[in-house]
Amino acid sequence: MEYRTLGRSGAAVSTYALGTMTFGAESDEATAHEQLDLYLEAGGTLVDTADVYAGTESESIIGRWLTERGPAVRDQVVLATKGRFNTAGHPNGIGLSRKHLAQALDASLRRLQTDSIDLYQVHAWDALTPLEETVSFFDAAVAAGKVRYWGLSNFTGWQLTKAVGLAEHRGWPAPVTLQPQYNLLVRGIEAEIVPAVQDAGMGLLPWSPLAGGWLTGKYQRDSAPTGATRLGENPKRGMEAYDKRNAEERTWQVIDAVTEVAEELGASPTQVSLSWLAGRPAVTSVILGARTTEQLTQCLGAADVVLDDAQRQRLDEVSAPVLEDYPYGTAGEAQRHRAIDHQG
């Protein structure tokens, strides 16, 4: 396992994080604890959760694990959680107001059985709360020792830049990370969000790195998924999601390329897809999500997979996002680049 700094901070994290959305829902507590143990044994350090995962149960499961394993493990883990969505069932139990974030943070601390969160992330933008109120909350939370660093999730480029600029202008701690959806089939963030992250010196923590299982190679062209898959277990929703992606030729071009590279390396499509993402600009740590310990073991094998330049370029080209409308693509070429005339 390799390690990188957590965005602009000095904290080091492993290049693969453990996502825990399945804990308490698709993975029972024994399986969750088994996954956490395996992850630490593999050299992993960043454990990511949220207060809404499994109706708060994910945080509680992690809290009991941390207590059972003791202070040495808590020191080793970089613990990340999120707040924004409603877990309380009343009007002020949602959003990025100072009132809700203070209550949500304290509740997460209790469930996680810790006195501080290493990375506290706002789970999504809140158009009703002034951004100054949200950012000032983190200034106070860091000063109080309840939060070490803070980050964003599911923000657009302009929202991210505004938050960073406000923090820097006021002399408050700025966000160090952004957690977006990002994978070989979903690369739209490269237009605006990745440049904004790089400009701010932040790090990316991609979620859904396998595109909901598509990049594992388990889905087949024109063959609806069945059985123990996320699409197969919900036939109506599964068919809608499958039909939409199946209809795009780019989907199968990407999957074919991933499969070919995997065969060349003696690896799995899962590992190739994760390795590609871990090597993308600004990526700090790729969030792995697994129902079973066997799935997590497969994912962790990506740490040993190294793509050569030709393989990486092949995957880059086949998965390139189509952004031709102005101001992107060739229509906006002149706005993005400046040539220097050396004549005269």
C-alpha positions as CSV (number, residue, x, y, z in Angstrom):
1,M,0.0,0.0,0.0
2,E,1.2,3.5,-0.8
3,Y,0.5,6.7,1.1
4,R,-0.3,10.3,0.1
5,T,-1.0,13.4,2.0
6,L,-4.7,14.2,2.7
7,G,-5.0,17.0,0.2
8,R,-3.2,20.2,1.4
9,S,-2.8,18.8,5.0
10,G,0.2,17.0,6.4
11,A,-1.8,13.9,7.4
12,A,-0.8,10.7,5.5
13,V,-3.5,8.3,4.2
14,S,-3.4,5.1,2.1
15,T,-4.1,5.3,-1.6
16,Y,-7.2,3.1,-1.0
17,A,-9.8,4.0,1.6
18,L,-12.4,1.7,3.1
19,G,-16.0,2.9,2.4
20,T,-18.5,1.6,4.9
21,M,-21.9,2.3,3.3
22,T,-22.6,-1.4,3.3
23,F,-22.1,-1.8,7.1
24,G,-25.3,-2.5,8.9
25,A,-27.2,-2.9,5.6
26,E,-25.6,-5.3,3.2
27,S,-22.9,-6.4,5.6
28,D,-23.6,-7.5,9.2
29,E,-21.5,-6.4,12.1
30,A,-19.3,-9.5,12.1
31,T,-18.5,-9.1,8.4
32,A,-17.9,-5.3,8.9
33,H,-15.4,-5.9,11.7
34,E,-13.7,-8.6,9.6
35,Q,-13.4,-6.1,6.7
36,L,-12.0,-3.4,9.0
37,D,-9.4,-5.9,10.4
38,L,-8.4,-7.0,6.9
39,Y,-8.1,-3.5,5.6
40,L,-5.7,-2.5,8.4
41,E,-3.7,-5.6,7.9
42,A,-3.2,-4.6,4.3
43,G,-1.8,-1.3,5.3
44,G,-5.0,0.8,4.9
45,T,-5.6,3.8,7.1
46,L,-8.5,5.9,5.8
47,V,-12.0,4.7,7.0
48,D,-14.9,6.6,5.5
49,T,-18.5,6.6,6.7
50,A,-21.5,9.0,7.1
51,D,-24.2,9.5,9.6
52,V,-26.9,8.4,7.1
53,Y,-25.3,5.1,6.2
54,A,-27.7,2.3,7.3
55,G,-29.6,4.8,9.3
56,T,-26.6,5.7,11.5
57,E,-25.7,2.0,12.1
58,S,-22.5,2.2,10.1
59,E,-21.0,4.7,12.5
60,S,-22.1,2.7,15.5
61,I,-20.5,-0.5,14.1
62,I,-17.2,1.3,13.5
63,G,-17.4,2.8,17.0
64,R,-17.8,-0.5,18.6
65,W,-14.9,-1.9,16.5
66,L,-12.6,1.0,17.5
67,T,-13.5,0.5,21.2
68,E,-12.8,-3.2,21.0
69,R,-9.4,-2.7,19.2
70,G,-8.2,0.0,21.5
71,P,-6.3,3.3,21.4
72,A,-3.5,2.1,19.2
73,V,-5.9,1.2,16.3
74,R,-7.7,4.6,16.8
75,D,-4.4,6.3,16.4
76,Q,-3.6,4.4,13.3
77,V,-7.0,5.1,11.6
78,V,-7.8,8.3,9.8
79,L,-11.5,8.5,10.5
80,A,-13.8,10.3,8.1
81,T,-17.5,10.8,8.3
82,K,-20.1,13.2,6.9
83,G,-23.1,15.3,7.9
84,R,-25.8,17.1,6.0
85,F,-28.8,14.7,5.4
86,N,-31.7,14.1,7.8
87,T,-31.2,11.5,10.6
88,A,-33.4,13.3,13.2
89,G,-36.8,13.6,11.5
90,H,-37.4,17.3,12.1
91,P,-36.9,20.5,10.1
92,N,-33.5,21.4,11.6
93,G,-32.2,17.9,11.3
94,I,-31.0,18.5,7.8
95,G,-28.7,20.9,6.0
96,L,-25.4,22.8,6.6
97,S,-26.6,25.2,9.2
98,R,-24.5,25.7,12.3
99,K,-27.3,24.2,14.4
100,H,-27.6,21.0,12.4
101,L,-23.9,20.5,11.9
102,A,-23.2,21.0,15.6
103,Q,-25.8,18.4,16.5
104,A,-24.8,16.0,13.7
105,L,-21.1,16.2,14.7
106,D,-21.8,15.5,18.3
107,A,-24.0,12.6,17.4
108,S,-21.4,11.1,15.2
109,L,-18.7,11.5,17.9
110,R,-21.0,9.5,20.3
111,R,-21.7,6.7,17.8
112,L,-18.0,6.5,16.7
113,Q,-17.0,6.5,20.4
114,T,-14.2,9.0,19.8
115,D,-13.4,12.6,20.8
116,S,-12.5,13.9,17.4
117,I,-13.2,13.3,13.7
118,D,-10.0,13.3,11.5
119,L,-12.0,14.4,8.4
120,Y,-15.5,15.7,8.7
121,Q,-17.2,16.2,5.3
122,V,-20.3,18.1,4.3
123,H,-22.2,15.5,2.3
124,A,-23.7,17.9,-0.2
125,W,-24.4,21.5,-1.0
126,D,-27.1,23.4,0.9
127,A,-28.7,26.3,-1.0
128,L,-30.6,27.5,2.0
129,T,-27.7,28.0,4.4
130,P,-25.3,30.9,3.8
131,L,-21.9,29.4,3.0
132,E,-20.3,31.7,5.5
133,E,-22.3,30.0,8.3
134,T,-21.1,26.6,7.2
135,V,-17.5,27.5,6.8
136,S,-17.3,29.4,10.1
137,F,-18.7,26.3,11.8
138,F,-15.6,24.4,10.8
139,D,-13.4,27.2,12.1
140,A,-15.0,26.7,15.5
141,A,-15.0,22.9,15.3
142,V,-11.3,22.7,14.5
143,A,-10.6,25.2,17.3
144,A,-12.6,23.0,19.7
145,G,-10.6,19.9,18.8
146,K,-13.7,18.1,17.5
147,V,-12.5,18.1,13.9
148,R,-9.0,17.9,12.6
149,Y,-9.7,18.6,8.9
150,W,-12.8,19.2,6.9
151,G,-13.8,18.4,3.4
152,L,-16.6,18.5,0.8
153,S,-18.7,15.9,-1.0
154,N,-20.8,16.2,-4.1
155,F,-19.9,19.9,-4.7
156,T,-19.6,21.5,-8.1
157,G,-16.5,23.4,-9.2
158,W,-17.9,26.8,-8.4
159,Q,-19.3,25.7,-5.1
160,L,-15.9,24.3,-4.1
161,T,-14.0,27.4,-5.2
162,K,-16.4,29.7,-3.3
163,A,-15.9,27.7,-0.1
164,V,-12.1,27.7,-0.4
165,G,-12.0,31.4,-1.2
166,L,-14.2,32.3,1.7
167,A,-12.1,30.3,4.1
168,E,-8.9,31.8,2.9
169,H,-10.3,35.3,2.9
170,R,-11.4,35.0,6.6
171,G,-8.3,33.1,7.7
172,W,-10.4,30.0,8.6
173,P,-9.3,26.4,7.9
174,A,-10.1,25.6,4.3
175,P,-11.4,22.2,3.1
176,V,-8.7,19.7,2.2
177,T,-10.6,17.2,0.1
178,L,-13.6,16.6,-2.2
179,Q,-15.4,13.3,-2.4
180,P,-17.1,13.0,-5.9
181,Q,-18.3,10.1,-8.1
182,Y,-15.4,9.3,-10.4
183,N,-14.5,6.2,-12.5
184,L,-13.7,5.1,-16.0
185,L,-17.4,5.4,-17.0
186,V,-18.0,8.7,-15.2
187,R,-15.4,11.3,-16.0
188,G,-17.4,14.5,-16.3
189,I,-15.7,16.0,-13.2
190,E,-12.6,16.5,-15.3
191,A,-14.1,19.5,-17.1
192,E,-14.4,21.8,-14.1
193,I,-14.2,20.0,-10.8
194,V,-10.8,18.4,-11.1
195,P,-9.2,21.7,-12.2
196,A,-10.9,23.5,-9.3
197,V,-9.5,20.8,-6.9
198,Q,-6.0,21.2,-8.3
199,D,-6.2,25.0,-8.1
200,A,-7.2,24.8,-4.4
201,G,-4.5,22.2,-3.6
202,M,-7.1,19.7,-2.5
203,G,-7.3,16.0,-2.9
204,L,-10.0,13.8,-4.5
205,L,-11.6,10.9,-2.6
206,P,-13.5,9.2,-5.5
207,W,-16.6,7.2,-4.6
208,S,-18.2,4.5,-6.8
209,P,-14.8,3.7,-8.4
210,L,-16.3,0.6,-10.1
211,A,-19.4,2.4,-11.4
212,G,-21.8,0.3,-9.4
213,G,-20.2,-3.0,-10.4
214,W,-20.0,-2.4,-14.2
215,L,-16.2,-2.2,-14.2
216,T,-15.8,-5.5,-12.4
217,G,-16.9,-7.3,-15.7
218,K,-19.9,-9.0,-14.1
219,Y,-22.4,-7.5,-16.5
220,Q,-22.8,-8.7,-20.0
221,R,-24.0,-6.9,-23.1
222,D,-27.7,-7.2,-23.7
223,S,-28.1,-9.6,-20.8
224,A,-30.1,-8.2,-17.8
225,P,-28.4,-8.7,-14.4
226,T,-29.9,-11.2,-12.0
227,G,-29.0,-12.6,-8.6
228,A,-26.7,-11.2,-6.0
229,T,-25.8,-7.9,-7.7
230,R,-27.1,-4.4,-6.9
231,L,-28.9,-4.2,-10.2
232,G,-30.2,-7.8,-10.0
233,E,-31.7,-7.6,-6.6
234,N,-34.0,-4.7,-7.6
235,P,-35.4,-5.8,-10.9
236,K,-37.3,-2.6,-11.9
237,R,-34.6,-0.1,-10.8
238,G,-32.0,-2.5,-12.0
239,M,-33.4,-2.8,-15.5
240,E,-33.8,0.9,-15.8
241,A,-30.2,1.5,-14.8
242,Y,-28.9,-1.4,-16.9
243,D,-30.8,-0.4,-20.0
244,K,-29.5,3.2,-19.9
245,R,-25.8,2.2,-19.6
246,N,-26.2,-0.9,-21.9
247,A,-27.4,1.4,-24.7
248,E,-24.2,3.4,-24.7
249,E,-21.6,1.8,-27.0
250,R,-18.9,3.6,-25.0
251,T,-19.8,1.5,-22.0
252,W,-18.8,-1.7,-23.7
253,Q,-15.7,-0.2,-25.3
254,V,-14.5,0.7,-21.9
255,I,-15.3,-2.7,-20.4
256,D,-13.6,-4.5,-23.3
257,A,-10.5,-2.4,-22.9
258,V,-10.4,-3.0,-19.1
259,T,-10.8,-6.7,-19.7
260,E,-8.0,-6.8,-22.3
261,V,-5.6,-4.9,-20.0
262,A,-6.5,-7.2,-17.1
263,E,-5.7,-10.3,-19.2
264,E,-2.3,-8.8,-20.1
265,L,-1.5,-8.2,-16.4
266,G,-2.9,-11.4,-15.0
267,A,-5.2,-9.2,-12.9
268,S,-8.9,-8.7,-12.6
269,P,-11.0,-5.9,-14.3
270,T,-11.8,-4.7,-10.8
271,Q,-8.1,-4.2,-10.0
272,V,-7.3,-2.6,-13.3
273,S,-10.1,-0.1,-12.9
274,L,-9.1,0.8,-9.4
275,S,-5.4,1.1,-10.4
276,W,-6.3,3.5,-13.2
277,L,-8.3,5.7,-10.9
278,A,-5.6,5.8,-8.2
279,G,-3.2,7.2,-10.8
280,R,-5.4,10.1,-12.0
281,P,-4.4,13.7,-11.2
282,A,-5.4,15.0,-7.8
283,V,-6.6,11.6,-6.5
284,T,-5.6,11.1,-2.9
285,S,-7.4,7.9,-2.0
286,V,-9.9,5.7,-3.8
287,I,-12.9,4.6,-1.7
288,L,-13.5,0.9,-1.8
289,G,-16.9,-0.5,-1.0
290,A,-17.6,-4.2,-0.5
291,R,-20.4,-6.4,0.7
292,T,-18.1,-9.3,1.6
293,T,-14.6,-9.8,2.8
294,E,-13.8,-11.7,-0.4
295,Q,-14.8,-8.6,-2.5
296,L,-12.6,-6.4,-0.4
297,T,-9.7,-8.8,-0.8
298,Q,-10.1,-8.6,-4.5
299,C,-10.2,-4.7,-4.4
300,L,-7.2,-4.5,-2.2
301,G,-5.2,-6.4,-4.8
302,A,-5.3,-3.3,-6.9
303,A,-2.4,-1.9,-4.8
304,D,-0.1,-4.4,-6.5
305,V,-1.3,-3.7,-10.1
306,V,0.8,-1.3,-12.1
307,L,-0.3,-0.1,-15.5
308,D,2.3,0.8,-18.0
309,D,2.1,4.0,-20.1
310,A,0.6,2.3,-23.1
311,Q,-2.1,0.6,-21.0
312,R,-3.0,3.8,-19.2
313,Q,-3.2,5.7,-22.4
314,R,-5.5,3.0,-23.9
315,L,-7.9,3.3,-21.0
316,D,-7.7,7.1,-21.1
317,E,-8.6,7.3,-24.7
318,V,-11.4,4.7,-24.7
319,S,-13.1,6.3,-21.7
320,A,-12.6,10.0,-22.6
321,P,-15.6,12.0,-21.7
322,V,-17.5,13.6,-24.6
323,L,-17.5,17.4,-23.9
324,E,-17.9,19.1,-27.2
325,D,-20.5,21.7,-26.4
326,Y,-19.1,25.2,-25.7
327,P,-17.1,26.1,-23.7
328,Y,-15.7,22.6,-23.8
329,G,-14.2,20.6,-26.7
330,T,-12.9,22.3,-29.8
331,A,-15.6,25.0,-29.5
332,G,-13.8,26.4,-26.4
333,E,-10.2,25.7,-27.5
334,A,-9.1,29.3,-27.8
335,Q,-10.5,30.1,-24.3
336,R,-8.5,27.4,-22.6
337,H,-5.1,27.9,-24.3
338,R,-2.9,30.7,-25.2
339,A,-0.2,30.4,-27.9
340,I,3.0,32.5,-27.7
341,D,4.2,33.9,-31.0
342,H,8.0,33.8,-31.0
343,Q,8.4,35.7,-34.3
344,G,9.5,39.2,-34.7
